Amino acid sequence: MTSSVEQIKSKLSIVDVVGAYLKLEKAGANYRACCPFHNEKTPSFFVSPARGTYHCFGCHRGGDIFSFVQEIEGADFLDALKTLAERAGVELAPSGRVAAPNKRLYSLLDEATNFYFKQLTQNPPALAYLSERGLTKETIKTWRLGFAPETWRALAEYLAGRGYSEAELLRAGLAVRPAGDTHRHQVGVYDRFRSRLMFPLFDPAGRPVGFSGRIFGADSASGAKYINTPQTEVYDKSALLYGYDRAKQSMRGQDRCVFVEGQLDLLLSHQVGVTNAVAVSGTALSVSHLRLVKRLTERVILAYDYDLAGLSASRRAIDLLRAEGFEVKIAKLPSGQDPAEVIKADPDVWRQALAEAKHYIDFIIDALLEEGKSGLELNLAVNTRVLPYLKALTQKMEQAHFVAKLSQLLRIAETAVWSDLAALPVGATETPAAVTETPAAIGGRSRVVEERLFGLFFFLAGRGQEPAARAALNQVLEEAVWTERLTALEPTKDRLALASELVYDPESDLLAELADLAGRWQLENLKEDQTQVLNKLQAAEQAGDETGRATALQLYRDLTAKINKLKK
């Protein structure tokens, strides 16, 4: 095993491995990027070709090519080893038994997937239904679709026959204990999924970790339409995208991700060759979902149903996507049809809808016009449903484009649109979730820069350059301020110094880098203070405290002046 690892490392550069997932930019002798494992706007993820390692100053993840693939693919070590061996052209020798976390749970879920698939092949009505919806036999087989029998313990008995315990079925989310059971050791469990079409949910490594079951058969009139696996040790619905394991390569290659709502939408899209599509399963779109996507692309097309519910879901998704820095377009589908219906009728219409996807602001404007709004009613709708999104655009040229468009549409002067735009508070969208920067986020940046600053100081001190490092800091910062933080971080100096050793080229001008970091740390601290003072100012205004307001306002002006001076 060790020789295989060394062979792979000798053949694969960490820059090539990481670069297949992230856009790396040169930073001296190293490379940097925004970290794929946490949300950030300023790159703090560094790759060192010389050491064959990576390290993030923000979330402190680090390691070699194997740990990187494990993290980004959601794989265990053996899966990462196989992936990289194939890429390197290294043949792995047969190995002995290797224990992996939750290995038995993964095996159980794979067995369950096989069981459900076999049950489907023996159920002509279920197969006929899937065929009527447009799925081919190849798609059903490739995606391992299945059927859960109507009986209460079919799966439980099947897995028991293969040596799995009831406790393991419960851990996997496949079984349920009877409610109110006071003699659990005597009564046993029953299957969670009964009389349902089964859609296995796969993790980024392609392993089944859960299921989404659609009602089909005897209970279809009374049961919930969909039941999903609950949260388990291997399944987190807020961090899993249906189809992501198969869409990764296309998403990266096409630099775009298509979001659909349902499993059938997703399956039919892949079936007709649009393989960069993913779907949310059993929950609303979350930041965790978007961070998965952001590892591969920052361009998204939303292809939800073109009805009231679909438009509402699109608006919620836009806010999340915009807050995470994505470029967002929306595909317009024929009214009343979901992607699955469109694809079944004519796959070319689906492809055309994606090719003609519009900027989300254009899409919202078109939707208002299709609602028949005009005159004053249209003006009011634009103010409440378009301008908040326009306000949030960071590019002035992009804003100007839409201001000109609205001016022509509403037959009013551009100055009137700009005036209404200026009057809106930042972040005033219909669903204002997490679209403005919080003090915690600003404080987080301050801590990242702080760790880089003092990590480099400890690294220089370890090389006998402490006097020069102290002198460099004293030129930028007040000694009492930085020495207080230095003392507080002393217990972590080995970790911080090691991270700096990983990132920085010893031959570069490290003292100049130290001074630059000191200036950035000072700037981030001032921004943090400014945010806190702004909160006090707003509180004083709401309370009618004129003295407190005047004091806070003066402090805010002083801090703003200091920040502007540092930025020059």
Residue pairs with C-beta under 8 A, 6 or more apart in sequence:
1 81
1 93
1 95
4 81
4 85
4 90
4 92
4 93
5 66
5 81
7 88
7 90
8 65
8 81
8 84
8 85
8 88
8 90
9 52
9 64
9 65
11 88
11 89
11 90
12 65
12 84
12 87
12 88
13 49
13 52
14 47
14 48
14 49
14 52
14 53
14 54
14 64
14 65
14 68
15 24
15 31
15 47
15 49
17 65
17 68
17 69
17 84
17 87
18 24
18 31
18 33
18 47
18 54
18 65
18 68
19 31
20 252
21 36
21 72
21 252
21 295
21 296
22 33
22 34
22 36
22 45
22 295
23 33
24 31
24 32
24 33
24 47
25 31
25 32
25 33
25 43
27 46
28 504
28 505
28 508
29 48
29 49
29 50
29 505
29 507
29 508
30 46
30 47
30 48
30 49
30 503
30 504
30 505
31 46
31 47
31 49
32 43
32 44
32 45
32 46
32 47
33 43
33 45
33 47
34 40
34 41
34 42
34 43
34 44
34 45
35 43
35 44
35 45
35 56
35 58
35 59
35 61
36 45
36 72
36 291
36 294
36 295
37 56
37 59
37 61
37 71
37 72
37 291
38 56
38 58
38 59
38 291
39 287
39 291
39 324
40 58
40 448
41 325
42 445
42 448
44 56
44 57
44 58
44 448
44 452
45 54
45 55
45 56
45 57
45 58
46 54
46 55
46 56
46 57
46 502
46 503
47 53
47 54
48 54
48 55
48 502
48 503
51 502
52 64
52 65
53 62
53 63
53 64
53 502
54 62
54 63
54 64
54 68
55 61
55 62
55 499
55 502
55 503
56 62
57 448
57 451
57 452
57 455
57 499
57 503
58 444
58 448
60 495
60 499
61 71
62 499
62 502
63 71
65 84
66 77
66 80
66 81
66 84
67 80
69 75
69 80
69 83
69 84
70 76
70 77
70 79
70 80
72 204
72 295
73 79
73 80
73 83
73 204
73 205
74 203
74 204
74 205
75 83
75 204
75 205
76 100
76 101
76 103
76 205
77 98
77 100
78 98
78 100
79 205
81 92
82 92
85 91
85 92
102 233
102 234
104 168
105 168
105 171
105 172
105 232
105 233
105 234
106 207
106 208
106 209
106 234
108 159
108 164
108 168
108 169
108 172
108 174
109 172
109 174
109 207
109 208
109 209
109 210
109 234
110 207
110 208
111 158
111 159
111 162
111 164
112 155
112 159
112 172
112 174
112 208
112 211
113 144
113 146
113 200
113 208
115 146
115 155
115 158
115 159
116 145
116 146
116 147
116 148
116 155
116 198
116 200
116 211
117 141
117 144
117 145
117 146
118 146
119 146
119 147
119 148
119 149
119 154
120 126
120 127
120 140
120 145
120 146
120 147
120 197
120 198
121 127
123 147
125 217
126 147
126 197
126 216
126 217
127 140
129 197
129 216
130 140
130 145
130 197
133 264
133 268
133 340
133 344
134 264
134 268
134 271
134 340
134 343
134 344
135 145
135 264
135 267
135 268
135 271
136 271
139 145
139 267
139 268
139 270
139 271
143 199
143 200
143 267
144 200
144 208
145 197
145 198
145 199
145 200
146 197
146 198
146 200
147 196
147 197
147 198
147 216
148 154
148 155
148 191
148 193
148 194
148 195
148 196
148 198
148 213
149 155
149 194
149 195
150 194
150 195
150 217
150 218
150 219
151 191
151 194
152 190
152 191
152 194
153 188
153 189
153 190
153 191
154 191
155 169
155 174
155 175
155 191
155 193
156 166
156 169
156 174
156 175
156 188
156 189
156 190
156 191
159 168
159 169
159 174
160 166
166 175
166 188
166 189
169 175
169 189
170 176
170 177
170 189
171 232
171 233
172 229
172 232
172 234
173 192
173 210
173 229
173 230
173 231
173 232
173 235
174 191
174 192
174 193
174 211
174 229
175 189
175 190
175 191
175 192
176 189
176 190
176 191
176 192
177 184
177 187
177 189
178 187
178 189
178 190
181 187
192 227
192 229
193 211
193 213
193 227
194 219
195 215
195 216
195 217
195 218
195 219
195 220
195 223
196 213
196 214
196 215
196 216
196 217
196 227
197 213
197 214
197 216
198 211
198 212
198 213
199 211
199 212
199 213
199 214
199 242
199 263
199 281
200 208
200 210
200 211
201 208
201 209
201 210
201 211
201 212
201 228
201 229
201 235
201 240
201 242
201 281
202 208
202 209
202 242
202 244
202 245
202 246
203 209
203 234
203 240
203 245
204 244
204 245
204 248
204 292
205 245
206 245
206 246
207 234
209 229
209 232
209 234
209 235
209 240
210 228
210 229
210 232
210 234
210 235
210 237
210 240
211 228
211 229
212 226
212 227
212 228
212 229
212 242
212 263
212 281
212 282
213 226
213 227
213 228
214 225
214 226
214 263
215 223
215 224
215 225
215 226
215 227
226 282
228 237
228 281
228 282
229 235
229 237
229 282
231 237
236 288
237 281
237 282
237 283
238 283
238 286
238 288
238 289
239 286
239 288
239 289
239 292
240 281
240 289
241 247
241 278
241 279
241 280
241 281
241 289
241 292
241 293
242 263
242 266
242 278
242 279
242 280
242 281
243 266
243 270
243 277
243 278
243 279
244 278
244 292
246 270
246 275
247 257
247 270
247 275
247 276
247 277
247 278
248 296
249 275
250 275
250 276
251 257
251 276
251 278
251 293
251 296
251 297
252 296
252 297
253 276
254 276
254 297
255 297
255 299
256 276
256 297
256 299
256 300
256 301
257 276
257 277
257 278
257 293
257 296
257 297
257 299
257 300
257 301
258 269
258 274
258 276
258 277
258 278
258 300
258 301
258 303
258 331
258 354
259 277
259 278
259 279
259 280
259 285
259 300
259 301
259 302
259 303
259 304
259 317
260 266
260 269
260 277
260 278
260 279
260 303
260 304
260 339
261 279
261 280
261 304
261 305
261 310
261 313
261 338
261 339
262 279
262 338
262 339
262 340
263 279
263 281
264 340
265 277
265 279
265 303
265 338
265 339
265 340
265 343
266 277
266 278
266 279
267 340
268 339
268 340
268 343
268 344
269 275
269 277
269 339
269 343
269 350
270 277
271 343
272 343
272 347
272 350
272 351
273 347
274 350
274 351
274 354
277 303
278 293
280 289
284 313
284 316
285 313
285 316
285 317
285 320
286 320
287 320
287 324
287 434
290 320
290 321
290 324
290 326
291 324
293 300
293 326
294 324
294 325
294 326
298 325
298 326
298 327
299 326
299 327
299 329
300 321
300 326
300 327
300 328
300 329
301 329
301 330
301 331
301 354
301 357
302 314
302 317
302 318
302 328
302 329
302 330
302 331
302 360
303 330
303 331
303 333
303 339
303 353
303 354
303 357
304 310
304 311
304 313
304 314
304 317
305 333
305 337
305 338
305 339
306 332
306 333
306 334
306 335
306 336
306 337
307 335
307 336
310 338
311 367
314 330
314 360
314 363
315 364
315 429
315 430
315 431
316 431
316 433
317 328
318 328
318 360
318 389
318 429
319 429
319 430
319 431
319 432
319 433
319 434
319 435
320 433
320 434
321 328
322 328
322 389
322 392
322 435
323 433
323 434
323 435
328 359
328 360
329 357
329 358
329 359
329 360
329 363
330 357
330 358
330 360
330 363
331 353
331 354
331 356
331 357
332 353
332 356
332 357
332 358
332 363
332 366
333 339
333 342
333 353
334 342
334 349
337 345
339 350
342 349
342 350
342 353
343 350
358 366
360 389
361 386
361 389
361 390
361 402
364 385
364 386
364 389
365 382
365 386
365 405
365 406
365 409
368 378
368 381
368 382
368 385
368 386
369 378
371 381
373 381
378 409
378 410
379 410
379 412
382 406
382 409
382 410
383 420
384 430
385 430
386 402
386 406
387 417
387 420
387 421
387 424
388 424
388 428
388 429
388 430
389 429
390 399
390 402
390 403
390 406
390 421
391 421
391 424
391 426
391 428
392 426
392 427
392 429
392 435
393 399
393 402
399 421
403 414
403 417
403 418
403 421
404 414
406 417
407 413
407 414
407 416
407 417
410 417
426 436
427 435
427 436
429 435
439 528
439 531
439 532
439 535
442 524
442 527
442 528
442 531
443 528
445 524
445 527
446 521
446 524
446 525
446 527
446 528
449 517
449 520
449 521
449 524
450 485
450 489
450 521
451 489
451 496
451 499
452 500
452 517
453 514
453 517
453 518
453 520
453 521
454 485
454 486
454 489
454 493
454 496
455 496
455 497
455 499
455 500
456 469
456 500
456 504
456 510
456 513
456 514
456 517
457 466
457 469
457 473
457 486
457 514
458 493
458 494
458 496
458 497
458 500
459 496
459 497
459 500
459 501
459 504
459 510
460 466
460 468
460 469
460 510
460 511
460 514
461 469
461 497
462 497
463 506
465 510
465 511
468 511
469 511
469 514
472 511
472 514
472 515
472 518
473 479
473 482
473 514
473 515
473 518
475 515
476 515
476 518
476 519
476 522
477 518
477 521
477 522
482 518
489 496
504 510
504 513
519 566
522 566
523 563
523 566
523 567
526 559
526 562
526 563
526 566
527 563
529 559
530 556
530 559
530 560
530 563
533 552
533 555
533 556
533 559
534 552
534 556
536 548
536 552
537 549
537 552
537 553
537 556
539 548
540 546
540 548
540 549
540 552
541 549
